[in-house]
């Protein structure tokens, strides 16, 4: 006859299954595949920045989880990220530029078309798009703006106005706006874009303040260049007339106003293209 357990003693529990070990493996970051996480923007003193420096390794978690360990990585700010999660920037060396105005039917598409044409001529691999803070969604460019784009050397191409969204800003390497008001709207919508958002005239004005590298282009050249521009912004005196950083809206106005706006956009685009080309070693 089996002896009953003594009062107050419990039968021993079976041992718990072992917890899978997780190995942290440092993997050197390949400069050719390094990209900025557009969810965070560029580094500023005391500002979060998701892009690790060249010397900072990625950390991969490898274990027995049902999630594929090869696709899990952590960067300096965002923590573990699955490959299936949307990543706001392409890992290629192609530059993504977003131009912003109000209706997205005059200034921003004109700048978009000119930037695309000038970048192609300079051998700069880029995607250029535009959007409006109060876009006339689905509308084409005004006839005046379309004609001026062709006059300044752009290819006549269809356009469909779209509304500015945080996602568009997050996907861009560089955001260019028609006015300071548009810049404020973009940064308010997506605060981490403050380090890579400029008015067209402002960026053109800051270009001479930055020494562009003469060495061979590096994969992160554009990031470093824009970072330098952003840093110079705080050390460069503003124009005597703050409106000099703005481009006047020609919508429903005279041919003379359209011509003036187009000339200002062309001048800014020419300077910006030259600066970016130099930063990439495409002199």
C-alpha positions in Angstrom: 0.0 0.0 0.0 1.4 3.4 -1.1 2.2 5.8 1.7 0.2 9.0 1.5 2.3 12.2 1.3 2.8 13.9 4.6 0.6 16.9 5.3 2.0 20.2 4.0 4.3 18.7 1.4 3.5 19.0 -2.3 4.5 16.7 -5.1 7.6 18.0 -7.0 6.7 20.0 -10.2 8.3 18.8 -13.5 11.2 21.0 -14.5 10.4 24.0 -16.8 11.5 23.8 -20.4 14.8 25.6 -21.0 14.6 29.2 -22.2 16.2 29.6 -25.7 19.5 31.4 -25.6 19.9 34.5 -27.6 23.3 35.3 -29.1 24.2 38.9 -29.9 26.4 39.0 -33.0 28.1 42.2 -34.1 28.0 42.6 -37.9 30.2 45.3 -39.4 28.0 47.9 -41.2 28.6 47.8 -44.9 28.9 51.4 -46.2 27.5 50.4 -49.5 24.2 49.3 -47.9 24.0 51.8 -45.1 21.0 54.1 -45.2 19.4 56.6 -43.0 16.2 55.6 -41.3 13.9 58.3 -42.6 11.7 57.9 -39.6 14.3 59.9 -37.7 16.1 62.4 -39.9 19.6 63.6 -39.3 21.6 63.9 -36.1 21.7 67.1 -34.2 23.2 67.9 -30.8 20.8 66.2 -28.4 18.5 65.0 -31.1 17.6 61.4 -31.7 19.1 60.0 -34.8 18.4 56.5 -36.1 21.4 56.3 -38.5 24.4 54.6 -36.9 27.9 55.9 -37.8 30.2 53.8 -40.0 32.0 52.4 -37.0 28.9 51.4 -35.1 27.9 47.8 -35.7 24.5 46.4 -36.3 23.3 43.9 -33.8 21.5 40.8 -34.9 19.5 38.5 -32.6 20.0 34.8 -33.3 18.1 32.2 -31.5 15.4 29.6 -31.7 12.5 32.0 -32.2 10.0 31.2 -34.9 10.9 34.6 -36.4 13.8 34.4 -38.9 16.8 35.7 -37.0 18.5 36.8 -40.2 16.0 39.6 -40.7 16.0 41.1 -37.3 18.3 44.0 -36.7 18.5 46.9 -34.2 19.7 50.4 -34.9 20.7 53.0 -32.4 17.2 54.3 -31.8 14.4 52.3 -33.2 15.1 48.9 -31.5 14.4 45.6 -33.2 12.8 45.9 -36.6 11.3 43.1 -38.7 12.1 43.0 -42.4 8.4 43.0 -43.0 8.0 46.4 -41.3 7.9 49.4 -43.6 11.3 51.1 -43.8 11.0 54.7 -44.9 14.1 54.9 -47.0 15.5 52.8 -49.8 18.8 51.2 -49.1 20.1 52.1 -52.6 22.3 55.0 -53.4 19.5 56.8 -55.3 18.5 60.1 -53.8 14.8 60.8 -53.0 13.8 64.5 -53.2 10.3 65.8 -52.3 9.2 69.3 -53.3 6.3 71.0 -51.5 4.1 74.0 -52.2 0.4 74.7 -51.5 -1.7 73.3 -54.4 0.9 71.2 -56.0 0.0 72.5 -59.4 2.5 75.4 -60.0 5.7 75.9 -58.0 6.4 72.4 -56.7 5.8 70.5 -59.9 7.8 73.0 -61.8 10.7 72.5 -59.4 10.1 68.7 -59.6 10.4 68.7 -63.4 13.5 70.9 -63.4 15.3 69.0 -60.7 14.6 65.7 -62.5 16.0 67.1 -65.8 19.0 68.7 -64.1 19.8 65.6 -62.0 19.7 63.4 -65.1 22.0 65.8 -67.0 24.4 65.7 -64.1 24.4 62.0 -63.8 22.7 62.0 -60.4 20.5 59.0 -59.7 17.4 60.4 -58.0 13.7 60.1 -57.7 11.9 63.4 -57.5 8.3 64.0 -56.5 6.1 66.8 -55.2 3.1 67.4 -53.0 0.9 70.2 -51.7 -0.1 71.2 -48.2 -3.6 71.9 -49.6 -3.3 70.1 -52.9 -5.8 70.2 -55.6 -5.7 66.4 -55.7 -5.6 64.9 -59.1 -5.1 68.2 -61.0 -2.5 68.7 -63.6 0.0 71.5 -63.6 -1.4 74.9 -64.7 -0.7 75.5 -68.4 1.6 78.4 -67.5 3.7 76.3 -65.2 3.9 73.4 -67.7 5.0 75.7 -70.5 7.7 77.3 -68.3 9.0 73.9 -67.3 9.6 73.0 -70.9 11.1 76.5 -71.6 13.7 75.8 -68.9 14.6 72.4 -70.3 12.3 69.9 -68.6 10.5 67.1 -70.4 6.8 67.7 -70.9 5.3 65.0 -68.6 1.9 64.4 -67.0 1.3 65.5 -63.4 -1.3 64.6 -60.8 -1.4 66.7 -57.7 -1.2 64.9 -54.4 -1.6 65.9 -50.7 1.5 66.1 -48.5 1.6 63.3 -45.9 4.0 62.3 -43.1 4.8 59.1 -45.2 6.0 61.2 -48.1 8.2 63.3 -45.9 9.6 60.2 -44.1 10.6 58.5 -47.4 12.6 61.6 -48.6 16.3 62.2 -48.2 15.7 65.9 -48.9 12.5 68.0 -48.7 12.5 71.3 -50.6 9.7 73.8 -50.1 8.5 76.9 -51.9 8.3 79.0 -48.7 9.1 79.1 -45.0 5.5 78.4 -44.3 5.6 75.2 -46.3 8.8 74.2 -44.5 7.0 74.8 -41.1 4.1 72.7 -42.3 6.3 69.8 -43.3 8.3 69.8 -40.1 5.1 70.1 -38.0 3.7 67.2 -39.8 6.9 65.1 -39.4 9.2 66.8 -36.8 12.2 64.5 -37.4 12.5 66.0 -40.9 13.8 69.3 -39.6 17.3 68.3 -40.4 16.6 67.7 -44.1 13.9 70.2 -44.9 14.8 73.6 -46.5 13.1 76.1 -48.7 14.5 76.0 -52.2 16.0 79.5 -51.9 17.4 78.7 -48.4 19.2 75.6 -49.6 20.6 77.4 -52.6 21.8 80.3 -50.3 23.5 77.8 -47.9 25.3 75.9 -50.7 28.4 78.2 -50.9 28.8 77.8 -47.1 29.7 74.1 -47.4 33.0 72.8 -48.7 32.1 69.8 -50.9 34.5 66.9 -51.0 36.8 66.4 -53.9 37.4 62.7 -53.2 35.6 59.8 -54.9 31.9 59.6 -54.1 30.9 57.5 -51.1 27.5 55.8 -50.6 26.6 58.1 -47.7 27.9 61.3 -49.5 24.5 62.9 -49.9 23.7 62.3 -46.2 26.9 63.8 -45.1 26.4 66.7 -47.4 22.9 67.5 -46.2 24.1 67.1 -42.6 26.8 69.7 -43.3 24.2 72.1 -44.9 21.9 71.6 -41.9 24.8 72.4 -39.5 25.7 75.6 -41.4 22.1 76.8 -41.2 22.5 77.7 -37.6 25.7 79.5 -38.2 24.8 81.5 -41.3 23.1 84.8 -40.9 19.5 84.9 -42.3 18.8 87.2 -45.3 18.1 90.8 -44.4 14.6 90.2 -45.8 13.3 86.9 -44.6 11.0 86.7 -47.6 14.1 86.2 -49.8 13.9 82.5 -48.8 10.4 82.3 -50.3 9.2 81.9 -53.9 6.0 83.8 -54.7 2.9 81.9 -55.6 1.9 82.7 -59.2 -1.4 80.8 -59.2 -4.1 82.8 -60.9 -1.7 85.7 -61.3 -0.1 87.5 -64.2 2.4 86.1 -66.7 5.0 88.3 -65.1 4.6 86.7 -61.7 4.8 83.2 -63.3 8.0 84.2 -65.1 9.5 85.6 -61.9 8.6 82.5 -59.9 10.0 80.2 -62.6 13.3 82.2 -62.8 13.7 81.9 -59.0 13.0 78.2 -59.1 15.4 77.7 -62.0 18.2 79.6 -60.2 17.7 77.6 -57.0 17.6 74.3 -58.9 20.8 75.1 -60.8 22.7 75.9 -57.6 21.3 72.9 -55.7 22.1 70.5 -58.5 25.7 71.7 -58.7 26.1 71.3 -54.9 24.7 67.8 -54.8 26.7 66.8 -57.9 29.9 68.0 -56.3 29.1 66.2 -53.0 28.8 63.0 -55.1 32.0 63.6 -57.0 30.2 64.4 -60.2 31.8 67.7 -61.0 
